[in-house]
Amino acid sequence: MPRHTRARRAVPALLSLGLLAAASASLAGPGAATAAVTAAPPVIELVLDAPDPNAQPGNDRLLASGTTGFLHVPPAATGPVWTRYADLGTVPLPATAPVPASPSQGWYGQGADLVALPNDDDPESLTLWRPYGSAPVTVDLQGRQYVGTFGSTVITQDLSTSAVVLTDFPAGERRDRTVTGLPQVGSAAVYVWPGGAGDTSGALLRYRVSSEASFDDTRAGYVDFASAALTDAFDASEEAIPLLDGARVGLLDGPYLVTKERTALAGPAKAVSFEEENSELYRPRSAALLGDWALIHGEHETLYTAPVAGGAERTVLPGALTYLVPTPDGGVLAVGGTDAADWWVQRIGTATDGLPLPVKLAQVPGPGYRKTGIAISRGMLRVAEAHPALTPAARTSVWEVASTADGRLTASNRIPASKTEALCPVASLDCTPLWGNAGSGGDVVHRRTTLDGKEYHYLKTLDSGHSLGFGRTPGGALVDVSDGYVVFNTGGATPQQFVKRFVFYSEHETLLVRPVRAAALSSHILWGSTPTAGRLERLNTLSGGPTTIETGATCVPKELQARGRWVYWSCGNAGPAGVYDTVSGSSKAAPAGDVMLGDGFTVRHDHTAKALVLTDARTGATKTLAGLEPVKGMALDRRVRWAVDEYTNLVAWVDGDQKVHVRSVGVAPSPLAMVRSTVPAGVDPAADPAAWKFLLNRPVASWNLVFTDLGGVPLRTLSGGAGTGTLTVVWDGRSATGAYAPNGGYRWTLKAVPYGTTAAVTVASGTGRVSSGAAAPHDYGNF
């Protein structure tokens, strides 16, 4: 295939994605915004199936053709299917037939609406099946080796006697005939290669003649089905490709083509060489005859045509698969096109000027690389793919999903991202669980390696590359990730629960080590179960001691999830379960099992009903979002097949065709709020600029940070566009004109427009002091 340059798209740099340092002040807790609850947008769904410019085309393996259809193995099919030319409808085969790595032409039949199905379990029998109506017929090969089926004639060979036998069924009665005319060289043994090239009238076969008195001699001869006689026609090599159309037979041996008219097999062959025409034709992979032209699949996967009489080649398809199958009407089937998005089963005939002309018959979909993991947080969607170039690892694709002011969902172009190499919790499966909401370090994966002969478990952020280690421990499980904080349970005889934080320029910061319990994170807020049924412990890891909350649960929860004001608790897969609202102080029943908590709702993958079901945490109302097959062998396939955005009303999943869906579920999100911040006490225009770092609970369409003096006189306004809610704003203490701001106090106010709205809301504000700035009244030496 021709090489294509990957179109790269950089992640927008409108908002800094640096990790937040330890907060010097927590200005407001979750839910402390000044805006009212945002109106719920309409339910809208996106299907993200943007083609990868470097993707490989789909592999549709052509096997045979007849007068009304063709036999092939489409992408993702488990075996051959028969497809009609007229309407591209498929006819199921009577049994699944395994496909050899390189099936020869005629192995499944050729030249008629008759399919031959070799039997791997019983190599001495063959099933003949017509796609339209008649019952399959079993043919006893009587101990002979199967060579191929052409038209309605089955060719076999008795290896002990070298006899070649033709089997057909005129008037419904079986007829076996021994082919005459095979070379006779003393006590020579003749071995016929399977396959060849043939139609309803005859077949060109290759065979090797071996005797004790001579070296092996490879030949090719034409078997006429009417007379059951073989005419030896060509000297051949083992690599020579047999060719046949209505008028000619021939061989392509490297760049050398020899042909004979079917009616003049005893005469001399016409020979041409393409050696000097095109170096790609020196080692052809497959070929076919098309009237006065030869179709040749070149070394670099381009399909050429060249005159049988010799001459310059022409390009028929810039990219093509190896398989070329002649059709009974004198055409040739091929698979190819320009790229993965323009890839077809093509029927090649001749135009009015006599040149070969490809006509698109059926589009071949791309391979649809199997998706192995998915995460979405603050509108950033990441999907892991089982990509052939990186197997057994995986690569990831990232999209930025946003909601417009009128409620429509939009998505960026696909952004290629790093591979994951995540640890699948089910050892027998190939999966890549992605943990979203890792903050500015990107999504998190759980990895495992071996150090000094022992298991070593660690976590990795996919964008920043930071890691957290948990020592040489057998086993271990990632419990939760939120904005750079993680909960991890080690394995072994005395498991422990670690609460850590990714820190820029450092491997980790350990905040807490305790016995294993149910736990969840909502940014820096840690929730944990207690020995008392229904009682949860809430801990702000930035400041203060723990507090307890009564949820009304009748058990000590086995699982917790937390998202802002909402806490999900579950007593186990069988329930009961509920969602506790920290604002109203009450719990509402929720489903148990394969569940993820969103902002005001839960989503459960019902493996029995094969559906994603939403439950509103405020009203308890339920609705089905989409049908979704579960991952076989996984009790919980969240983060592998589907995911929920903690801070928006978005749900994402991968369907059976490996397409990625993102849907707005129609539940009103929480108001825009500050999660945590790092704010400088002041700014010195003569020194380094000061940085304000904010983490918001939702994506924003735009923002501005306004500086005024304490009397309200404007000093400077810094603005930015759309982003995920992680803001780093730098002010050098100067006005928009570059002048120093006056010494003294100032006030800052952060305003932002949440995604899906048009009005800016005040998120947070505070004060500070300018020092070493411009002189101000009553400055008293602060200049």
N, C-alpha and C positions, 0 to 999 in steps of 0.2 A: 504494500500500500504506500502511496505517497506520504511523506512526512508532513505534519501540520504543526504550526506554531501555536502553542497554548496562549489563548488570550487571557492575560492576567488582569485582575482587578484588585487594587489595594483596598484594605480595610479603611474606611473613611477616618481621617485624623481630626475630625471636628471636636471630639472629646478625648482627653487623655485617658489611656487605659492603664496607667500605672497603679500599682497596688497601694491601697490606703495604709498609711502608717497608723500606729496606735493612736487612738483619738485622745486629744487633750481636753476635749469638751464634748459631751453629748447634748446637742442643742434641743432635740425633740425626739421623742420615741415614735415608733410606728403609729400611724393614725393621727398625728398631731398637726396635720395640715389645716389651713384656713379655708379650703374650698369645700363646697358641698359634694356629695357623692355624684360621680359622673354618670350621666344617663347611659344605659346599656346600648351598645351599637347593634345594628342588625346582624343576624347570623350570616356570615360569609365564609366561603371556603376557597382556598387556593390549592392547586395541584402543581407542585414544583417538579418539573421533569425537564429542566433545561439541559440540552445535550452538552456533554463534555467535549470541547474541541479536540481533545486528544483521545477520545474514546475509540475503541475498536468496533468495527461493524459486527452485526449479528452473524452467526454461523448457521446458515441454512444448507444442509447437506443434501444435494441432489443425488438420487439413487437410480431412478429409471423413469421412462416416459412412455405413454401410450397415445392412442388417438384422441382420447377425451380428457386425459388428466396426467398427473405425474406423481411419482412417489418420492418423498423427501422427509428429512428430519428437521422441522422448524426449530428455532431457538427455544430452549427450555422444555422441548418435548422429550418424553422418555423413550420414544421409539418412532418408527416410520409412520407416516399418514399418507393417504391418497387424497390429492386435491384436484378438483375439477377445473379445467381451463375456463369454462363458461361463466361460473359465478364464484369461483374460489371456495366453494363449499367443500368440506372434508368428509371422507367416508372412513369410518373406523376399520382397522384391520381385525381379522378374526382372532388374532393373538399377537401379543407383544413380541417383536423379534429383535434380539440384540444386534447391534450394528458393529461389524468389525471396524478396526481402526482405519483401514484403507480398503473398503469393499471395491472389488473390481467391477467393471462394466459387465452387465449381464448377470451379476450375482443375485439380484432381486428380479431379474427379468428385464427385457428390453424390446421395444418396438411394437407392443400390443397392450391392450387393456387386460393384462394377465400378470399377476404378481407372484413371484416365487419366494417362499419363506423357508430358508434352510432351518433345520431343527438342531439346535445345539445339544439337546438332551438325547437325540437319536440321529446321529449323522448319516445313517443309512436310509433316511426318509426325507421327503420334501413335500411341502404343502403348496399347491397351486390354487390361487384364489382370484376370481374376477370381482372387481369392485361393485358390480351392479347385478345383484340378484342371486346368482348361482351359489350353491354351497361349495365350501372348500373341498379340494380333492387331494388325498394323500398319495404320493408316489413312492413306491418302494424302489430304492436305488440299487437293491440287490448286491450290496457290498461294494459297489463302484464309487469312485470319487466324483463328487459333484464339480462340474466345470462351469456351467452357466445355463441360463434360459433365454432364448431369443425367439420372438414371436410366440408360437405355441410349442416350440421344440426344446426339450430338456437334453443337455449334453452331459454325458458322464464318461468316465474312463475306468477300465479294469486295469489296475496297476500291475497285476501279476502277468497279464498277457499283452499289455499295451493297447488292447482293443478300445476304440472310442465308439460309444453307442448313442444313437439318437432315439429319444422317446417322445412320442406325441400321441394324440387321441383322435384320429380321424373318425368321424361318425360316432364319437363317444367310446370307441374301443381302443384299448392300449395297443401301441405298435412299437416294437424295439427293432432298430436296424443298426448293423455294424457298419461303420464308415470304412470305405475302401480308399486306397491311394496313399495311405500313410507310408513314409519312407521305410524301406527295407534294406538294412545294411548288415548282412549276416545275422548274427544273434543280437542285434542292437535292441535296446530298450528305448521306447519313445514316451516322454513325459510331457503331457499337455498342461500348460499353465491355466489356472482358473481364470474365467473372464474372457476377454477378447473384445471384438466389435462385431455387432450383428444386427439383423432385422428379421422380418418374417421369411425372407428368402434364403438366407445363409449367414455364415459367421466366418470371420477371419480369426484364426487361432494361432497362438505361438506355442512351439513345442521344442523340446531338447532331445536330440538323438545321441545316445550314449552307447559305446561298445568298447570292448577290451582292446580293440585294434586301433582305435582312433580317439582323439580328443572329443569333448562334447561339441556338438554342432547345433546351434540354435537357429531355427527356421520359423517361417510363418506360412500358413496355407489357408486356402479358402474352402470351406465345406458348403457344398450346394445341398440344401435340404430336400429338393425334389429327387435327386439321384443318390443321396447319401454318399457322394464321392468327394474326396479332398484333392485339390490341385495345389501342389507345392508351389509357392509364388515368390518368396523373398528369403534372402539371407538376413538374419536379425541378431541383435544382441539381447541380453536379458532385460535391458532398460528400454527397449524399443516400445513405442506406443502404437497399438493396432488402430487403424482408422478404416471407416467404411461409410459410404453414403449410397444413394441409389445407383450411381454410375461407376464408382471407383472403389478400390480397396488400396490401402497403403500403410506405410510405417513411418513414424517420425522417430529418428534415432539421433538424439542430440539435435544439432542444427540441420541434419540431413533428412530430407523428405523424399521417399520413393513411392510412386503410385503406379497402378495398372488399372486398365478398364476391366470391369467384371467379365466382359465378353471376350477379353484377350489376355487371359491369365498366363498363357504359355509364352506370350511375347515378351520383349524386353521391357524393363521398368523405366519410367521417366524419373530422373533424379535431379533435385535442385538442392542448393545449400544456402542457408540463411546466416552462415557464420560471419560474413562480412557486413551483413545488413544491420544487425543489432546484437550486441553482446548478451542481452537478456534472453535471446532465443537460443543461446548456446546450450543451456540446461533447462529445457522446457519441463513443466510439471504435468501438463495434460494437453490434449489437442483433439480436434475434431475436423471433419471435412464438411464444407458448405459450398456445394457447387464447384465453381472454379477457384475456390479459396480454401485455405487452411486456417483454422482458428487455433492460436497457440497461446497458452498461458505461460507468461514469461517468468523468469527467475525472481523478479521483484513484484509479483502479484499484479501485473498489468496484462490485460487480454488484447492480443494483437491479431491481425489478420494479414496474410501474405498470399499472393497468387500461387496456385499449384504449379504453374509453369515457371515460377521464379520472378523475382522483382522485389521492390521495396515494400516493407511492412507498413501497416496503418494501425492506429490505436482504435480498438472497438470500445473498450471500457477502461478508464484510467485505473480502476481498482477492481479486482475480481478474486473470488475464491477458486480453488483448484478444480472443482467439479464441473465437467462439461458433459452434457447428456444429449445425444442426437434425438430428434423427434421423428415420428413416422412420416411427416409431411416434408422432410428434407431440411428442417431447421435444427437449431441447437439451443438447449436451455443452459443458461449460465446464471451465476449470482454475482452481482457487482454494482458499481456506481461510482460516485465521486468521493463520498465519505460516509460516515456512520448514519447521518441523517438522510442520505440519498442512496439507499442500499436496497436492491430489488432482485427478485427472481425475474430474469429477462429472457424473452424469447427472441432469438436472433434469426432473422431471415434475410432475404435479399431485397434491396430497394429496386425501383424501376431502372436505375442506372447500373444494376448488377452488383453493387457493393453491399457487403454485409450491413444490416441495419438492426440494432437492438431495440426491442419494444418492451416497455415495463409491464410486467404481468402481475406481480404481487410484491408489496413492500415488505422488507425483512426488518423487524424491529431490532434495536441494539440489544446487547446481551443483558441489559437491566441488572447490572451488578447487584448481587444480593446485599441488602442493607442489614447491618449487624448491630447497630446501636443508634439511639436518637436521644437528643436533649434539646430543650428550649427554655430560655430564661430571659426575661426582659426583651422579648422579641428576637433574640439571637438564637437561630436554629442551627444545630449541628447534627449531621448524619454520618455515621461510619459505614463504609462500603467494603465488601470483600472484593478487592480489586486484584486482578491477576498479576499485575506488576509488583504487588506488595504482599501477596499471600506468603505465609499465613498471617501476616500482620494486616492492618487495614489502613485506609486513608480516610479522611473526612472531608465533607463539604459543608460550607457555612452559608446561610442566607440571613439577611436582616429583614425581618417582617415588621410592618408597621400598619397602623390603622389611620386612615385619612379622616379629615373633619366630617365628611359625609358618611363615614362608617365603612368605607371599602377597605379591604386588606390589600396591601401592596408588598412586594418582595424585591430585594435587590437581585442582581445577577449572582450566580453561584460563585463562591469564593473558595478555591481549592485550599485545603489546610492539611495539617500534619497527620501522619498515621498515629494509631493509638496503641496497639499491642496490649489491649486490656485483658485482664483475667476474667474468663467466663465462670460464673458460679456453678454451672453444670459442666463437669469435666468432659462429658461426651459430646457437647455441642460446640459450635463455632459461633460465639456471640461477643459483642463488644459493648458492655453496659457503659453508658455515658452519664455522668452526674453533672447536671447543669447548676447554674447559680453559684459558680465558683468565684464570682467577683471578677476583677480585672485580669486575673490570670488565665481566664478561659475555663472551659469545662474540665472535669477531673476524671481520671481513670485509675483503677486499682491494678497494680502490677505485682508480679512476684518473680523473684530470681533466686539463685542459690549461692550462698556465701559459706565457705568452709564446710560444705556438705550439708548445710541446713537452709530451710526456707527463710527468705527475707522478704517481707511485705512492705510495699511503699506506695504512695499516691503521687500522681504526676499531673500538673496543670498542662493542658495541651498547647496553650498560646505562650505562656511565659516560661515554661519548662521547669518551674520550681518543683521540688519534691519534698515529701514528708516520709521519714522512715519510722518503722515500728519494731525494729530489731529482728533477731533470728527466732521467729516463732512459727510453729506448725499451724497452718490455717490462719484464719482471720477474715473479717468482713467489714466492708465500709458501711456505716450506718447512715450518715447524712453529711451533706456539704452545703454551706451557705455563705456566700460572700467572703471566701477565704478561710472560713472556719470549718473544721471537720470533726466528726466523731467516728472513731474506729475501734472495733472490738478485736483484740488479739485472740489467738487460739491457745491450744495447749491445755495442760491440767489445771492451771490457775489463770484463766483468761482475765484480761483487764480491759477497761474502757478508757481510751485516750481522747482527750479533747485538745486539739492543736490548732495552730493558725499558720498559714503560709505567710512568710515575711520576706520582703524584697531584700536581695543580697544576703539572705540567710536561709539555711535549710528549713528551720522550723522554730516555732515557739510553743512549748508545752504549757497549756493552761491548767489542765486537770488530769489526774489519773485516779480512777476509782473502780470498784467492782462493776461488772457488766449489769446494765439495766436498760429498759426501754428509754430511748433518748431521741431528741430532735432539735434542730437548729432553725432559727429564723434570724439570719445574720448573726449578731453577737449575742442574741438571747438564746440560752440553752434551756431546754425543757427536759425533765426526767421523771420517771415514775418513782414512787415511794412504796414502802411496804404496805401502806394503807390503801384499800380499794378506793378508786376514784380520786385520790389525792395526787396532784402533780406538783413538782418543784420547778420554779422559774428562777433562773440565775442570769443576771446581766454580767457578762464576762468582763465588761469595761469598768464597772464600779458596783459597789454595794453587795450585800449578802443575799442569800436565796429567800424567796417568798413561796408560800404554798397556796394552791388553788384547788377548790373542790369542783370536780366536773360532773358528779352525779353518776359516774360509771360504777357498775357493780363488781368490778374486778380490778386487779392490778394489771394495767395495760401491758400487752406484749409488744405493741408497736405504737409509736408516736410519729406524727408529722406536724410541722408548724409552718405557717405562712402568715406573717404579720399578726393580725388580730385573731387568726383562726388556729386552733389546735385540733388535730384529728387523733383520736384514740381508738384502739381496737383490742379486744380481748382474745383475738386469734382469728384464723381464717373462717371459722364458723360464727364469729361474732359473740356478743353484740359489739357494735361500734357506734361512734358518734363524732360530731364536730362541736367543740366548745368555742363559744364566742366570748373573747375577753372583754368586749364592750358591753354586751348585755348580761354577761355572767351566767349563761345557760348553755346546755348541750342540746343538740337536735340529732336524732337518729341518723345514721349513715350506713352504707353498705360495708361489709368486711371483705377481705380477700385481696385481689390484685387491684389496689386502689392507690390513686395519687390525689393529694390535696392541692387545690388551686385557690385563687383569691375569691372566697365565698362559695365554693362548690367543690365537690369531689367527682372524680371519674373512675369508674370501675370497668376493668376488662372482664366481662362475663364470658368465661371460656366455654361454658355450655351453650349459651345462646350465640356465641361468636359475635359479640357486639361490644362497643364502648357505650357505657350508660352514664349519663350525668345526673347528679343529685344536687339541687340547690341547697346550700347550707342554711339559708335564711328561711325558706318555705318548705323544704323537704320534697318539692316537686321533682320528678324524674323525667328524663327523655333520652331516647337513643340517638347518639351522635353519628354512628357509622357502624356498618358491619365490619368485623375484623377477625380473621382466623388467628387462633393462638399459636404460639411457637410450641411445637411438639416437644414434650419433655421438660417444659418449664412451668412451674406452678405460678410464677410471677414473671411476666415478660415486659413489665414496665421498664423503661430506659433501654430496652432492646427493640421492641416493636412499636412502642408508643410513649408519649411523655406529655406532661402538663407544665405550662408556664406558671411559676409561682406568683408572679407579679403582674400578669395581664390575664385576659380571659381567653387565651389561646391554648388549643390542644393540637398536638401533631401526631401523626401515625404513618406507618408504611403499609401500603395495601399489598394484595397478592401479586400485582404486576410490578412490584418494587418502585412504585411511584410514591412520592412523599406528599401528604396532605397536611394543611394547616387550616384550622377552623376557629372562628370566633364563636364562642358558645352562647353569647347573648346574656351573660350575667354581668351586672354592673361591677366594675372594679372598684377597689378602695380609692379614696382621694390620693392625689400626689402628696408624698410625705418624705421627710428626711429620715433615712435609716441611721446614719451616723456621719460625723464630719470631723475634720481636723482644721482648726481655724487659728491663724497667728494672732498673737496679742497686739501686734502693731506692725508698722512698715517704716523702713528707713530708705528714703529715695537715694541716698548716697551709698547704700550697701546693696546686697543682693536682693532681688525681688522676693516678695512674700507669696506663699501659695495657699489658696483655699481649696480644700479637698472635700467633696460632697459625694455621698452615696444615696441615691434616691430609690424609692421602691418601685418606680415605673419608668419606662422609656419616656422621653420627651421629644417634642417636635422642635422646640427651640428654648433658649434660656438667656437670661441676662443677670449680671451681678452689678448692682448700682451702688456707688460710693457717694455719700454726701457728707457735709460737715454736720455737726450736731444741730445746727439751725436749719438744715434742709437744703443748703446750697449745693448744687451738683458739683462733684469733683471728677468722677470718671465712670463710664459705663462700659463693661466688658460683656460681649455677647457671643453666642454660639448657636449652631444648628442642631439637627437631630442627633440623638445618641441614646445609648442604653440606660443612662441614668448615673453613670460614673463620671463626675466632673472634676477636673483639676483646673483651677483658674489662678493665673499669676498676675499680680499687680506690683508695679515698681514704684508706687507712691507718686506718680506724675499724672498730670491732667492730660486730656486728649491733645493739647498743644505741645506737650513735652515739658511744661513747667512743673517745678516741685509743688506738691500740695502743701498747704500751710500747716505748720506745726499745730498739734492739738488733737482733739477727739474727732473721730469720724464714725459714721454709721454705714453698714453694708446691708443690702437687702437682696436676697436671691429670689427671682421670679422665673417661672417656667411654664410652657404650654404643654400639658400632657398630650400624648398621642391620642388621636381621635377627637380632639377639641380644638377650638380656636382661641379661647380666652386664657390669658396668662394668670396664674395664681401665685400668691406669695408663699414660698416654701419655708423660708427661715430668714432671720435677721440677727444682727449683733453689732457690737461696737469695738473699736480699737483706737490706737493713737499713732499719729505720725510724729516721728522724731527726726531731727536733722533735716527738716524740710524748709519751706519758705518761712520767713519771719511772720509772726502774727501778733496782733495786739496782746500785751501782757504775756509775751512769750518768756521773758525772764531767763534768757540764756539757753533756751531749748533749740536755738538755731544751730 
